Amino acid sequence: MPEADPTADIQIELHSDDAEPEAEQRPDPADRDELSVITIGAPAADPRPFVHFGCLKQALAHARSDTETEVGGVLVGESYPSERGLVIELTAALPAATEEAGLGYVTFSHQAWTEIYRQLDAMGTDLRILGWYHSHPGFGIFLSHQDRFIHNNFFAAPESVALVVDPLFERVGLFGWREGELVSLGGVRILADEACFAAAGEMAEKLSYDVADEEEGMASLRERLAQVGQAVRRILKGQ
């Protein structure tokens, strides 16, 4: 059985929008009385990424739905300046149907993008796409060369982020732009209201923010592919 190509393309399409007016300064989410902030890792001071509990829950559930192949989707929300810095507030994760996927690659279909924009329109709000997420089942948190190519070419806006989830090892990583470089943002701030605070705390206790460099990550991917290949060969021998 041929092994999956870990550098295969992930096809992403974005609608081109007119330049948006400069956003007015708003209160930082950490200063809003109705929300609590739970941190994983040491999140960056600027930009200031925040992920609503429901958004992270959606991305994790999608990642856990298939631990044999990569899955992915887009992150939607709002970005705006606050007194503390540029806020990136992610409110929902919209799963994308895939045409082809495996360990190390995923391809979003044209139908997936049609459905994503249908859902976005149905929300009837000012939410917009602020990035993407995808899973690395069993091979850790990093951005591959192909991941970086995608982000550089399709998510070049200063507020665009990439969330990576390893559902097998309960790890997460958040990447974004800082001074023109695509880097780990150090951690995740989970936003939770009173109703979901306890559940968000339990989630945070189970997750770790553990980002590897690309070389280490690709080595983990090759090891994972080898393990899968061995398992397949054992199954075939038993037939």
Residue frames relative to the residue before (quaternion, step in Angstrom):
aa qw qx qy qz dx dy dz
M 1.0000 0.0000 0.0000 0.0000 0.00 0.00 0.00
P 0.3911 -0.7329 0.4937 0.2572 3.63 -0.60 1.00
E 0.4528 -0.6846 0.5006 0.2751 3.54 -1.07 0.77
A 0.5635 -0.6034 0.4447 0.3472 3.55 -1.16 0.63
D 0.4472 -0.6747 0.5222 0.2685 3.52 -1.10 0.70
P 0.3179 -0.7923 0.4833 0.1939 3.64 -0.36 1.17
T 0.7049 0.4363 -0.2767 0.4860 3.60 1.20 -0.23
A 0.3301 0.7589 -0.5028 0.2497 3.59 1.21 0.33
D 0.6218 -0.5902 0.3795 0.3478 3.54 -1.18 0.64
I 0.1708 -0.6869 0.6896 0.1531 3.49 -1.33 0.54
Q 0.2351 -0.8115 0.5216 0.1191 3.56 -0.43 1.17
I 0.0250 0.8008 -0.5948 0.0656 3.54 -0.70 1.12
E 0.0950 -0.7842 0.6122 0.0335 3.54 -0.93 0.93
L 0.0538 -0.7804 0.6220 0.0348 3.54 -1.04 0.78
H 0.4470 -0.6499 0.5325 0.3071 3.56 -1.06 0.69
S 0.3811 -0.7043 0.5426 0.2535 3.57 -0.97 0.76
D 0.1472 -0.7988 0.5815 0.0460 3.54 -0.83 1.03
D 0.5635 -0.5618 0.4698 0.3824 3.53 -1.24 0.41
A 0.6314 -0.5297 0.3976 0.4033 3.55 -1.20 0.52
E 0.3341 -0.7656 0.5186 0.1825 3.56 -0.81 1.01
P 0.5524 -0.6079 0.4417 0.3608 3.58 -1.08 0.62
E 0.6119 -0.5614 0.4067 0.3809 3.54 -1.16 0.59
A 0.4241 -0.7269 0.4842 0.2393 3.56 -0.81 1.02
E 0.4609 -0.6627 0.5151 0.2881 3.53 -1.15 0.68
Q 0.5692 -0.5961 0.4426 0.3532 3.55 -1.14 0.62
R 0.0779 -0.7978 0.5979 0.0005 3.53 -1.00 0.95
P 0.6495 -0.5027 0.3732 0.4316 3.60 -1.19 0.29
D 0.4922 -0.6446 0.4973 0.3082 3.55 -1.03 0.76
P 0.5737 -0.6108 0.4077 0.3626 3.63 -0.96 0.77
A 0.6230 0.5525 -0.3472 0.4314 3.60 1.07 -0.63
D 0.6991 0.4489 -0.2631 0.4904 3.59 1.23 -0.38
R 0.5367 0.6232 -0.4090 0.3953 3.60 1.26 0.09
D 0.4771 -0.7272 0.4220 0.2558 3.56 -0.63 1.19
E 0.6920 0.5110 -0.2898 0.4195 3.58 1.03 -0.74
L 0.7312 0.3838 -0.2180 0.5200 3.61 1.27 -0.19
S 0.2122 -0.7305 0.6327 0.1450 3.51 -1.26 0.61
V 0.2869 -0.7528 0.5714 0.1566 3.56 -1.17 0.63
I 0.0673 -0.7658 0.6395 0.0066 3.55 -0.88 1.07
T 0.1951 -0.8257 0.5229 0.0823 3.58 -0.65 1.06
I 0.1455 -0.7104 0.6802 0.1072 3.50 -1.33 0.63
G 0.7976 0.1487 -0.1424 0.5670 3.58 -0.61 1.08
A 0.5422 -0.5773 0.4844 0.3717 3.55 -1.20 -0.66
P 0.2032 -0.8378 0.4930 0.1171 3.62 0.25 1.25
A 0.5978 -0.5895 0.4239 0.3398 3.53 -1.19 0.70
A 0.4906 -0.6552 0.4941 0.2930 3.55 -1.20 0.62
D 0.7851 -0.0785 0.0749 0.6098 3.59 1.07 -0.71
P 0.4244 -0.2666 -0.8353 0.2258 1.55 -1.22 2.18
R 0.4055 -0.7134 0.5310 0.2113 3.53 -1.30 0.45
P 0.0976 -0.8230 0.5579 0.0432 3.61 -0.09 1.24
F 0.0296 -0.7620 0.6469 0.0004 3.55 -1.04 0.90
V 0.1121 -0.7817 0.6110 0.0546 3.57 -0.99 0.85
H 0.3904 -0.7061 0.5365 0.2476 3.58 -0.69 1.04
F 0.6331 -0.5629 0.3837 0.3675 3.54 -1.08 0.78
G 0.6681 0.5141 -0.3060 0.4423 3.59 0.89 -0.91
C 0.6341 0.5344 -0.3238 0.4554 3.58 1.04 -0.75
L 0.6889 0.4624 -0.2847 0.4802 3.57 0.84 -0.96
K 0.6128 0.5504 -0.3381 0.4552 3.57 1.07 -0.74
Q 0.6470 0.5179 -0.3133 0.4636 3.60 1.00 -0.85
A 0.6747 0.4942 -0.2974 0.4605 3.59 0.88 -0.92
L 0.6621 0.5010 -0.3066 0.4655 3.59 0.97 -0.85
A 0.6437 0.5215 -0.3255 0.4559 3.59 0.95 -0.85
H 0.6456 0.5079 -0.3206 0.4717 3.58 0.98 -0.82
A 0.6604 0.5127 -0.3092 0.4533 3.58 0.92 -0.89
R 0.6966 0.4722 -0.2702 0.4678 3.58 1.00 -0.83
S 0.5571 0.6311 -0.3888 0.3744 3.59 1.20 -0.33
D 0.7867 0.0660 -0.0363 0.6127 3.59 1.20 -0.40
T 0.0621 -0.8314 0.5522 -0.0030 3.59 -0.26 1.26
E 0.5681 0.5806 -0.3920 0.4318 3.58 1.26 0.29
T 0.7848 0.1673 -0.0908 0.5898 3.58 1.19 -0.47
E 0.5724 -0.5570 0.4612 0.3865 3.55 -1.28 0.22
V 0.0654 -0.7401 0.6660 0.0671 3.51 -1.25 0.59
G 0.0093 -0.8234 0.5674 -0.0026 3.57 -1.19 0.32
G 0.0174 -0.7811 0.6240 0.0150 3.50 -1.37 -0.03
V 0.5479 -0.6116 0.4537 0.3464 3.55 -1.23 -0.33
L 0.3482 -0.7040 0.5864 0.1984 3.52 -1.32 0.49
V 0.0761 -0.8071 0.5849 0.0258 3.56 -0.80 0.95
G 0.2402 0.7655 -0.5698 0.1779 3.53 -1.18 0.58
E 0.5210 -0.5985 0.4942 0.3552 3.53 -1.16 -0.71
S 0.1020 -0.7542 0.6399 0.1062 3.54 -1.25 0.48
Y 0.1203 0.7873 -0.5882 0.1400 3.54 -0.99 0.87
P 0.5130 -0.6337 0.4689 0.3395 3.58 -1.15 0.43
S 0.0758 -0.7496 0.6540 0.0682 3.53 -1.22 0.60
E 0.6990 -0.4465 0.3276 0.4524 3.57 -1.25 0.05
R 0.7085 0.4684 -0.2545 0.4625 3.56 1.17 -0.57
G 0.7355 -0.3436 0.2346 0.5347 3.60 1.22 -0.30
L 0.7065 -0.4263 0.3400 0.4512 3.55 -1.33 -0.18
V 0.2166 -0.7831 0.5751 0.0953 3.57 -0.66 1.16
I 0.0880 -0.7410 0.6641 0.0465 3.55 -1.06 0.90
E 0.0187 -0.8348 0.5476 -0.0535 3.57 -0.13 1.32
L 0.1396 -0.8176 0.5583 0.0198 3.54 -0.31 1.33
T 0.1431 -0.8485 0.5088 0.0264 3.56 -0.56 1.19
A 0.8164 0.0590 -0.0187 0.5741 3.62 1.11 -0.47
A 0.2258 -0.7266 0.6325 0.1450 3.52 -1.28 0.58
L 0.1428 -0.8012 0.5791 0.0484 3.57 -0.69 1.11
P 0.3455 -0.7610 0.5093 0.2055 3.62 -0.40 1.18
A 0.2529 -0.7533 0.5899 0.1435 3.55 -1.16 0.68
A 0.4295 -0.6574 0.5533 0.2779 3.55 -1.01 0.83
T 0.2529 -0.7908 0.5434 0.1242 3.57 -1.00 0.78
E 0.4109 -0.6791 0.5520 0.2554 3.52 -1.18 0.69
E 0.7887 -0.0241 0.0774 0.6094 3.54 1.02 -0.85
A 0.1103 0.7963 -0.5867 0.0979 3.58 -0.93 0.84
G 0.0691 0.7712 -0.6306 0.0541 3.53 -1.25 0.47
L 0.6728 -0.4108 0.3601 0.4990 3.55 -1.21 -0.33
G 0.8199 0.2306 -0.1819 0.4914 3.57 -0.62 1.11
Y 0.8075 0.1262 -0.0994 0.5675 3.60 1.17 0.00
V 0.0201 0.7637 -0.6452 0.0069 3.52 -1.29 0.52
T 0.1534 -0.7867 0.5946 0.0636 3.56 -1.04 0.83
F 0.2758 -0.7599 0.5681 0.1539 3.57 -0.71 1.08
S 0.3920 -0.7312 0.5119 0.2228 3.55 -0.93 0.88
H 0.6290 -0.5086 0.4194 0.4121 3.56 -1.31 0.30
Q 0.6234 0.5393 -0.3389 0.4535 3.57 1.06 -0.74
A 0.6025 0.5690 -0.3541 0.4334 3.57 1.10 -0.70
W 0.6798 0.4805 -0.2965 0.4680 3.57 0.93 -0.87
T 0.6010 0.5437 -0.3588 0.4631 3.57 1.07 -0.65
E 0.6787 0.4867 -0.2833 0.4714 3.57 0.94 -0.90
I 0.6213 0.5450 -0.3441 0.4456 3.59 1.00 -0.78
Y 0.7113 0.4420 -0.2694 0.4755 3.57 0.85 -0.93
R 0.5755 0.5546 -0.3824 0.4637 3.59 1.17 -0.48
Q 0.6655 0.4958 -0.2990 0.4711 3.57 0.95 -0.91
L 0.6446 0.5294 -0.3186 0.4503 3.55 0.99 -0.85
D 0.6572 0.5011 -0.3035 0.4743 3.57 0.97 -0.85
A 0.6537 0.5363 -0.3118 0.4335 3.57 1.04 -0.84
M 0.5812 0.5895 -0.3769 0.4155 3.58 1.16 -0.49
G 0.2342 -0.8361 0.4743 0.1457 3.54 1.22 -0.49
T 0.5756 0.5646 -0.3802 0.4532 3.57 1.10 0.67
D 0.6277 -0.5274 0.4131 0.3964 3.54 -1.31 -0.19
L 0.3545 0.7419 -0.5002 0.2715 3.59 1.20 0.27
R 0.0151 -0.7877 0.6159 -0.0025 3.55 -1.11 0.70
I 0.6327 -0.5304 0.3967 0.4013 3.56 -1.26 0.28
L 0.0743 -0.8173 0.5715 -0.0049 3.55 -0.74 1.12
G 0.8085 -0.1120 0.0659 0.5740 3.57 1.22 0.22
W 0.3910 -0.6987 0.5525 0.2317 3.51 -1.28 -0.33
Y 0.1798 -0.7527 0.6179 0.1388 3.53 -1.32 0.28
H 0.0649 0.7734 -0.6306 -0.0007 3.53 -1.25 0.42
S 0.4633 -0.6966 0.4873 0.2502 3.55 -1.24 0.45
H 0.1511 -0.7215 0.6661 0.1140 3.51 -1.35 0.51
P 0.1018 -0.8606 0.4944 0.0676 3.62 0.41 1.16
G 0.8678 0.0422 -0.0743 0.4895 3.54 -0.42 1.27
F 0.7514 0.3602 -0.2535 0.4913 3.62 1.14 0.14
G 0.6996 -0.5811 0.2572 0.3266 3.53 1.02 0.83
I 0.5534 -0.6290 0.4710 0.2760 3.48 -1.43 0.16
F 0.3555 0.6774 -0.5795 0.2809 3.54 -0.68 1.19
L 0.3648 -0.6710 0.5780 0.2875 3.54 -1.33 0.05
S 0.3337 -0.7386 0.5540 0.1901 3.54 -0.72 1.10
H 0.6983 -0.4259 0.3513 0.4556 3.55 -1.31 0.08
Q 0.6705 0.4946 -0.2977 0.4660 3.57 0.97 -0.85
D 0.6092 0.5414 -0.3478 0.4633 3.59 1.05 -0.74
R 0.6731 0.4957 -0.2912 0.4652 3.56 0.94 -0.92
F 0.6056 0.5464 -0.3534 0.4582 3.57 1.06 -0.72
I 0.6541 0.5159 -0.3063 0.4606 3.56 0.92 -0.92
H 0.6945 0.4744 -0.2909 0.4561 3.56 0.82 -0.98
N 0.6456 0.5332 -0.3223 0.4416 3.58 0.94 -0.85
N 0.7716 0.4016 -0.1903 0.4551 3.56 0.93 -0.90
F 0.8009 0.2922 -0.1389 0.5039 3.58 1.06 -0.64
F 0.7674 0.2497 -0.1429 0.5730 3.58 1.25 -0.33
A 0.1842 0.8405 -0.4836 0.1605 3.53 0.88 1.02
A 0.4863 0.6661 -0.4452 0.3488 3.62 1.20 -0.22
P 0.6173 -0.5975 0.3588 0.3650 3.62 -0.98 0.75
E 0.7174 0.4485 -0.2543 0.4685 3.59 1.11 -0.64
S 0.5067 0.6739 -0.4194 0.3365 3.62 1.22 -0.07
V 0.0812 -0.8090 0.5822 -0.0011 3.56 -0.90 0.99
A 0.2278 -0.7345 0.6193 0.1581 3.54 -1.35 0.28
L 0.1544 -0.7724 0.6131 0.0605 3.55 -0.79 1.09
V 0.0850 -0.7849 0.6134 0.0183 3.57 -0.82 1.04
V 0.1022 -0.8075 0.5809 -0.0034 3.57 -0.86 1.04
D 0.1255 -0.7401 0.6539 0.0944 3.55 -1.03 0.85
P 0.2377 -0.8316 0.4837 0.1341 3.60 -0.11 1.26
L 0.6333 0.5435 -0.3408 0.4329 3.60 1.17 -0.40
F 0.7740 0.2999 -0.1613 0.5339 3.58 1.02 -0.77
E 0.4151 -0.7412 0.4456 0.2823 3.60 1.33 0.20
R 0.4411 0.6702 -0.4705 0.3672 3.55 0.84 1.05
V 0.0873 -0.7772 0.6208 0.0542 3.54 -1.20 0.60
G 0.0204 -0.7760 0.6295 0.0339 3.52 -1.28 0.42
L 0.1494 -0.7838 0.5990 0.0677 3.54 -1.07 0.77
F 0.0955 -0.8098 0.5788 -0.0043 3.56 -0.76 1.11
G 0.1145 0.7913 -0.5934 0.0931 3.54 -1.10 0.69
W 0.6514 -0.5342 0.3926 0.3691 3.50 -1.39 -0.02
R 0.0945 0.7545 -0.6465 0.0616 3.52 -1.06 0.90
E 0.8308 -0.1017 0.0039 0.5473 3.55 -0.56 1.25
G 0.7362 -0.4571 0.2223 0.4469 3.55 0.95 0.95
E 0.6577 0.4725 -0.3100 0.4981 3.59 1.27 0.06
L 0.3798 -0.7019 0.5575 0.2287 3.56 -1.08 0.80
V 0.1135 0.8208 -0.5363 0.1605 3.56 -0.30 1.29
S 0.6037 -0.4896 0.4597 0.4296 3.52 -1.34 0.13
L 0.3467 -0.7485 0.5323 0.1902 3.56 -0.99 0.86
G 0.6362 -0.6347 0.2840 0.3343 3.53 1.23 0.58
G 0.7856 -0.1988 0.1598 0.5637 3.56 1.10 -0.53
V 0.4060 -0.6845 0.5513 0.2504 3.52 -1.36 -0.09
R 0.1997 -0.7314 0.6383 0.1330 3.56 -1.07 0.85
I 0.1830 -0.7761 0.5969 0.0884 3.56 -0.67 1.13
L 0.2273 -0.7604 0.5966 0.1189 3.56 -0.89 1.00
A 0.0607 0.8049 -0.5845 0.0823 3.57 -0.79 1.02
D 0.3214 -0.7064 0.5869 0.2308 3.55 -1.04 0.73
E 0.7541 -0.4056 0.2544 0.4494 3.56 -1.29 0.09
A 0.6496 0.5598 -0.3227 0.4007 3.58 0.98 -0.83
C 0.8009 0.2654 -0.1342 0.5196 3.59 1.00 -0.74
F 0.3331 0.7785 -0.4863 0.2158 3.61 1.24 0.17
A 0.6680 0.5070 -0.3113 0.4470 3.59 0.87 -0.94
A 0.6664 0.4958 -0.3017 0.4680 3.59 0.93 -0.90
A 0.6417 0.5176 -0.3238 0.4641 3.58 1.01 -0.78
G 0.6389 0.5242 -0.3250 0.4599 3.58 1.03 -0.74
E 0.6426 0.5127 -0.3176 0.4726 3.57 1.00 -0.78
M 0.6262 0.5333 -0.3303 0.4630 3.56 1.04 -0.80
A 0.6797 0.5074 -0.2937 0.4407 3.56 0.86 -1.00
E 0.6339 0.5423 -0.3334 0.4393 3.59 1.04 -0.72
K 0.6953 0.4791 -0.2705 0.4624 3.59 1.09 -0.71
L 0.7056 0.4685 -0.2574 0.4652 3.58 1.12 -0.65
S 0.1331 -0.7607 0.6261 0.1073 3.54 -1.21 0.54
Y 0.3317 -0.7014 0.5945 0.2109 3.54 -1.21 0.65
D 0.1763 0.7951 -0.5384 0.2165 3.55 -0.11 1.34
V 0.0053 -0.8363 0.5447 -0.0625 3.57 0.01 1.33
A 0.2063 -0.7674 0.5991 0.0982 3.56 -0.95 0.99
D 0.5069 -0.5936 0.4959 0.3806 3.56 -1.24 0.24
E 0.7157 -0.4828 0.2866 0.4153 3.56 -1.25 0.37
E 0.6539 0.5240 -0.3297 0.4348 3.60 0.89 -0.86
E 0.6667 0.4868 -0.2945 0.4815 3.57 0.94 -0.90
G 0.6589 0.5242 -0.3073 0.4433 3.56 0.99 -0.85
M 0.6656 0.4925 -0.3074 0.4689 3.58 0.94 -0.84
A 0.6042 0.5398 -0.3556 0.4659 3.59 1.11 -0.63
S 0.6459 0.5073 -0.3142 0.4761 3.59 1.02 -0.79
L 0.6310 0.5283 -0.3304 0.4621 3.58 1.04 -0.75
R 0.6559 0.5025 -0.3198 0.4636 3.60 0.90 -0.87
E 0.6379 0.5199 -0.3235 0.4671 3.58 1.01 -0.77
R 0.6572 0.5082 -0.3045 0.4659 3.57 0.98 -0.86
L 0.6415 0.5135 -0.3207 0.4712 3.59 1.00 -0.80
A 0.6366 0.5220 -0.3258 0.4648 3.58 1.02 -0.78
Q 0.6399 0.5244 -0.3236 0.4591 3.60 0.99 -0.81
V 0.6549 0.5000 -0.3086 0.4752 3.57 0.96 -0.87
G 0.6429 0.5289 -0.3220 0.4508 3.58 0.97 -0.85
Q 0.6512 0.5079 -0.3123 0.4695 3.58 0.99 -0.82
A 0.6473 0.5178 -0.3207 0.4583 3.58 0.97 -0.81
V 0.6447 0.5159 -0.3164 0.4669 3.56 0.99 -0.81
R 0.6592 0.5072 -0.3124 0.4590 3.58 0.93 -0.87
R 0.6343 0.5192 -0.3388 0.4619 3.61 1.02 -0.71
I 0.6334 0.5282 -0.3205 0.4660 3.56 1.04 -0.79
L 0.6705 0.5032 -0.2961 0.4578 3.56 0.90 -0.95
K 0.6469 0.5132 -0.3259 0.4604 3.61 0.99 -0.76
G 0.6814 0.5017 -0.2928 0.4452 3.57 1.06 -0.67
Q 0.5669 0.6096 -0.3899 0.3936 3.60 1.21 -0.24
